[in-house]
Amino acid sequence: MKTIQSNIKKAKKYLDNDDCIAVPTETVYGLAGNAYSNKAVKKIFKLKKRPPNNPLIVHYYNINELKKDCNINDNFKKLYKRFSPGPITYVLSLKKNCKISKFVTNNQKNLAVRFPKHPLFRKLLKNLDYPLAAPSANVSTKLSSVQASDVKDEFGSRVRYVLNGGKCNIGVESTIINLTNKPSLLRFGGLEISKIEKILKKKISININSKKKIAPGQFPLHYSPGVPLRVNVKKSRSNEAFVLIKKRNINSKNYYYLSKKKNLKEAAKNLYSILRKIKKDGYKMIAVEKIPNIGIGKTINDRLNRASKY
């Protein structure tokens, strides 16, 4: 307990000084900074080499903190009650004169917000007087980090501090839903769209490739291991790593399993770790067998399709 408090105190010290740190969430690790500070937010964009027109998600401890910055509506209240804290991000309209840095939203009037579930991150947020802007802790277009060692591989000493919360439980980013007007899905993620539709009692339109970027994860190239990747492959080539979701009868050194039992949740959790391992093992090409396009499989396919644009 003392160690946890000490780590929270250390993280807070960096954040209070407008530095960026890496934080654990239930989805992926985030690169966090004070969302009210232009200086801190600019550092996030610089470290990630992120284009300024790609907005950030801001993380809050609870709804009372959020009300200072955003207008909330009935759809938000229903979803918040059922799914937050958890792997869902809401796009809401900003209040006039709110403190959110203009660089977070690229001067837009909407804000993507989330209430993370990871207990260590929640403890940190509870100890702060400001929310945290925290996109995934990776260089733009590259694989997200799902454990502290990934962050160190990605940034080295350029990230001053990593709040180590172990390996992320879900392993893919949050689902993003726009609630500023008629609800629409902006990014597939850790929460299945069917569960959202069940609570709202309506079909949600899908707008994951919007030209106007009001949320992250919508650029064509994203989540890339940095080598060419093919999807829906039945048979791999001799020089390719072959990513599988069901155990084969024969073994081969180029086989990498997301799951051996076609378990999609397990596959999502292992996705970035496996792709990162393949790159480290020296493969220059990756083939991925067909992933069932149901439930969180839709999220896995979204990530792989964007990675295939490399």
SULQUITA-V866584 format. One record per residue. RES is the residue in one letter. SS is DSSP state (h for helix, s for strand, l for the rest). PHI is phi in whole degrees, 0 to 359 (999 if undefined). PSI is psi in whole degrees, 0 to 359 (NA if undefined). Layout:
<<RES;SS;PHI;PSI> <RES;SS;PHI;PSI>>
This chain:
<<M;l;999;319> <K;h;298;320> <T;h;297;317> <I;h;299;313> <Q;h;298;321> <S;h;296;318> <N;h;293;321> <I;h;297;317> <K;h;298;318> <K;h;294;316> <A;h;299;315> <K;h;300;321> <K;h;299;315> <Y;h;297;314> <L;h;294;321> <D;h;296;337> <N;l;265;16> <D;l;65;27> <D;l;269;165> <C;l;257;141> <I;s;227;164> <A;s;264;138> <V;s;231;148> <P;l;276;142> <T;l;229;174> <E;l;288;343> <T;l;265;286> <V;l;218;169> <Y;l;289;145> <G;s;247;154> <L;s;258;104> <A;s;255;146> <G;s;205;162> <N;s;301;117> <A;l;290;346> <Y;l;269;352> <S;l;255;117> <N;h;302;320> <K;h;299;312> <A;h;294;317> <V;h;294;321> <K;h;299;323> <K;h;297;321> <I;h;300;310> <F;h;299;320> <K;h;293;314> <L;h;298;319> <K;h;278;349> <K;l;55;43> <R;l;267;134> <P;l;297;141> <P;l;295;342> <N;l;272;12> <N;l;252;98> <P;l;296;164> <L;l;255;157> <I;s;268;136> <V;s;253;133> <H;s;255;129> <Y;l;243;156> <Y;l;283;316> <N;l;206;178> <I;h;293;330> <N;h;295;322> <E;h;293;319> <L;h;298;321> <K;l;300;340> <K;l;291;334> <D;l;246;332> <C;s;232;154> <N;l;274;132> <I;l;250;153> <N;l;228;179> <D;h;297;319> <N;h;299;318> <F;h;299;314> <K;h;301;318> <K;h;297;314> <L;h;287;321> <Y;h;300;315> <K;h;299;324> <R;h;271;323> <F;h;243;350> <S;l;251;140> <P;l;289;146> <G;l;169;186> <P;l;277;49> <I;s;229;135> <T;s;246;135> <Y;s;250;134> <V;s;263;120> <L;s;234;164> <S;s;278;141> <L;s;282;148> <K;l;281;153> <K;l;294;143> <N;l;64;23> <C;l;288;164> <K;l;271;355> <I;l;301;131> <S;l;302;138> <K;h;296;338> <F;h;285;337> <V;h;298;317> <T;h;257;359> <N;l;57;44> <N;l;65;16> <Q;l;275;166> <K;l;264;8> <N;s;243;159> <L;s;221;135> <A;s;271;124> <V;s;231;150> <R;s;213;155> <F;l;240;96> <P;l;291;153> <K;l;263;340> <H;l;302;124> <P;h;300;325> <L;h;290;318> <F;h;294;322> <R;h;296;320> <K;h;299;318> <L;h;297;310> <L;h;302;322> <K;h;296;334> <N;l;269;1> <L;l;252;156> <D;l;261;14> <Y;l;208;154> <P;l;282;167> <L;s;245;124> <A;s;285;128> <A;s;208;86> <P;s;287;174> <S;s;298;145> <A;l;276;76> <N;l;205;160> <V;l;291;141> <S;l;310;136> <T;l;79;351> <K;s;269;178> <L;l;294;141> <S;l;290;157> <S;l;266;135> <V;l;242;3> <Q;l;206;163> <A;h;302;322> <S;h;296;330> <D;h;296;319> <V;h;298;317> <K;h;294;321> <D;h;298;321> <E;h;284;317> <F;h;242;344> <G;h;59;226> <S;h;276;0> <R;h;290;336> <V;l;263;119> <R;l;294;328> <Y;l;207;139> <V;s;244;118> <L;l;278;104> <N;l;278;114> <G;l;243;23> <G;l;78;191> <K;l;281;140> <C;l;294;141> <N;l;284;326> <I;l;263;314> <G;l;91;352> <V;l;230;161> <E;l;293;171> <S;l;289;155> <T;s;286;136> <I;s;245;128> <I;s;234;130> <N;s;275;120> <L;l;245;16> <T;l;285;336> <N;l;216;231> <K;l;295;127> <P;l;305;134> <S;s;217;148> <L;s;274;126> <L;s;256;338> <R;s;204;130> <F;l;293;146> <G;l;200;209> <G;l;289;347> <L;l;246;126> <E;l;292;139> <I;h;298;328> <S;h;298;327> <K;h;290;324> <I;h;292;316> <E;h;298;325> <K;h;295;320> <I;h;287;319> <L;h;280;346> <K;l;57;42> <K;l;201;156> <K;l;284;138> <I;l;254;131> <S;s;287;151> <I;s;252;124> <N;l;224;59> <I;l;275;354> <N;l;235;38> <S;l;300;139> <K;l;292;320> <K;l;274;116> <K;l;273;105> <I;l;253;1> <A;l;206;157> <P;l;287;169> <G;l;83;13> <Q;l;252;357> <F;l;286;147> <P;l;303;312> <L;l;266;124> <H;l;197;161> <Y;l;56;38> <S;s;266;136> <P;l;282;357> <G;l;88;14> <V;l;223;157> <P;s;301;142> <L;s;223;131> <R;s;250;143> <V;l;247;164> <N;l;56;43> <V;l;266;133> <K;l;271;323> <K;l;221;128> <S;l;279;159> <R;l;276;164> <S;l;297;332> <N;l;262;8> <E;l;256;145> <A;s;284;140> <F;s;245;115> <V;s;267;125> <L;s;237;157> <I;l;240;359> <K;s;216;139> <K;l;299;134> <R;l;267;157> <N;l;288;333> <I;l;249;156> <N;l;257;147> <S;l;213;144> <K;l;293;343> <N;l;267;7> <Y;s;274;132> <Y;s;229;123> <Y;s;261;123> <L;l;287;323> <S;l;201;150> <K;l;261;356> <K;s;237;18> <K;l;61;30> <N;l;275;110> <L;h;290;325> <K;h;294;319> <E;h;295;320> <A;h;297;317> <A;h;297;317> <K;h;298;326> <N;h;268;350> <L;h;308;300> <Y;h;291;325> <S;h;297;317> <I;h;294;314> <L;h;297;322> <R;h;294;319> <K;h;296;319> <I;h;301;316> <K;h;298;316> <K;h;295;328> <D;l;285;355> <G;l;96;6> <Y;l;290;141> <K;l;259;353> <M;s;214;148> <I;s;230;136> <A;s;243;141> <V;s;234;128> <E;l;290;165> <K;l;299;129> <I;l;260;130> <P;l;305;128> <N;l;270;57> <I;l;227;152> <G;l;54;227> <I;l;287;351> <G;h;300;329> <K;h;297;323> <T;h;292;315> <I;h;301;315> <N;h;295;322> <D;h;300;314> <R;h;295;318> <L;h;291;321> <N;h;297;321> <R;h;289;322> <A;h;296;330> <S;l;288;351> <K;l;280;0> <Y;l;299;NA>>
